[in-house]
Amino acid sequence: MTKDVIALTPKMPDARTVLAGLYAGGPGLRVGGIAEGAVIQLCAAGGRPLVSVEVPILVQVPGEVERLLGCEVQEGPVWWTEARASTAVAEAERLAGSYAGRLAAVLGGMVWPDEAASTDVVPLSTEVSAVSVPDTGVPAVDVLTTSTAVVIQDRPVVAMSSWLSDALRAAAGAGRALQIVTPATAQLTLPTRVALRGLPNRWVVQHPDHGYYDGLSGARLQWQNGTFTPVRNEHGRASTVPQFATPAADSGERQLILNLRTRHNAAEDLVLGRALETAWKHVTGAPPVGWSTAEPVNLPWSTRQLTELARARAPQPTWLVAVGDPTRPALATARVARTPAGVEEDITLALGYGADESPPLDAIEPLAQALTGGQGLASMLVSLRAGPRDLTVPPCREAPPIPVSFTLGAGGVRHIGLAHARRPPVGITPVQYGSESAPALHYPLGDGSDPRVWTVFQQLSSHLRADSA
């Protein structure tokens, strides 16, 4: 059973409703708070946290509840109140369910998962003083060692929630790895996959037959010296579990992936998010629907608001998520950072298509032309891959993306030299966009069906990195 319980209500939980929920354990439990009051904790008599409840958020973006939880709610905004139970105390899960159930009973909502809901008083019978629970300081973290923060997630879709975002930020700040442990039935959202990219962070899958393995690489893992590490043979090589090595059958579904990087001067009138909005409009016909710094995405799309947030956080970077209309699966992550060159946006936009749908490859060249017209494009790589239309990430080997095109912005062309950039050592004729004084080059590579294009792209990349003589 999941350790997370979520109340979905049409009304915001007020102080009286929250108080009713906190009596789920009876008068013997105490209430505390951390993170400057952003998290309320239901604690045992000795102060040990049993259930942590985050401040409710108003989800104004349609389709988010169904995307992340697989359940439908009534039309209109919904208040999302998430309670996370301690994995060390048996009653904690029931306490979280009773807290959420009481909110739903008073405000007329629903609880996810529905079997967790109750309004019963859950007396604490476990002797918590005998239970060893580390003081992690972060409610999402279940195990904390000198090198690693471990988060246990037992839910079908693991999103980059504010809980996980805080855990990742705290782990990185302390020089620790973040390792998320899930059952083999779980899947990641694209933002969670992007956030876990690169060691020492890991997605640790617990399989009933194959033990632990890395959900993104398939490496067999073991718990050693306070962290999950690959099991190596006598030659020092990591092995791959059979469950991961067998690729999923091709269902005909495809994912169109756009990796964009923009660079702007740090001006007062700079508005961020325009390149992402332009890309979204070209490939879907409409702008993004919502954005946020975590999942669920809860705010209506606004380039002004995300620019204000990034400016307020500077010089620290800002990471955000954007989603589109639920009828066309589309997700993006963006990282905004100040660099010596100015303000940079590193964007990944993914779109899902069914077996009976054709990805809009004919929109890529017009998009490249639009982005090179004053939107600060540094580069854009477009690729196509076999993958689920809903953009979830399964714990098995996935087909690699195949390049469709590459666009080099005016700054890169100027650095390399136009004559050199226009003559790659492969059979590609680039298309020139932008002004004559600051041209950009677009390199068509294929339709995303031939894996041999990777060799062509590698040759192109090597040529563009080389100095022009």
Sequence and secondary structure as in RCSB ss.txt:
>XXXX:A:sequence
MTKDVIALTPKMPDARTVLAGLYAGGPGLRVGGIAEGAVIQLCAAGGRPLVSVEVPILVQVPGEVERLLGCEVQE
GPVWWTEARASTAVAEAERLAGSYAGRLAAVLGGMVWPDEAASTDVVPLSTEVSAVSVPDTGVPAVDVLTTSTAV
VIQDRPVVAMSSWLSDALRAAAGAGRALQIVTPATAQLTLPTRVALRGLPNRWVVQHPDHGYYDGLSGARLQWQN
GTFTPVRNEHGRASTVPQFATPAADSGERQLILNLRTRHNAAEDLVLGRALETAWKHVTGAPPVGWSTAEPVNLP
WSTRQLTELARARAPQPTWLVAVGDPTRPALATARVARTPAGVEEDITLALGYGADESPPLDAIEPLAQALTGGQ
GLASMLVSLRAGPRDLTVPPCREAPPIPVSFTLGAGGVRHIGLAHARRPPVGITPVQYGSESAPALHYPLGDGSD
PRVWTVFQQLSSHLRADSA
>XXXX:A:secstr
  SEEEEEESS   HHHHHHHHGGG TTSEEEEEGGGTEEEEE TTS EEEEEE  EEE STTHHHHHHS    S
S EEEEEEEE SSSTTHHHHHHHHHHHHHHHHT EEESGGG         S GGGS     SSTT SEE SSEEE
EE  SSEE   HHHHHHHHHHHHTT EEEEEEETT EE HHHHHHT STT EEEEEETTTEEEETTT BEEEEET
TEEEE B TTS B B HHHHS     S EEEEEEEEEEE   TT   SHHHHHHHHHHHSS  SEEESSSS  EE
  HHHHHHHHHHHTTS EEEEEE  TTS EEEEEEEEEETTEEEEEEEEEEEE TT    GGGHHHHHHHHTTTS
 EEEEEEEEEE  TT  B SS     EEEEEEE HHHHHHH HHHHT  SSS   EEEE SSSEEEEEE  SS  
TTHHHHHHHHHHHHHS   
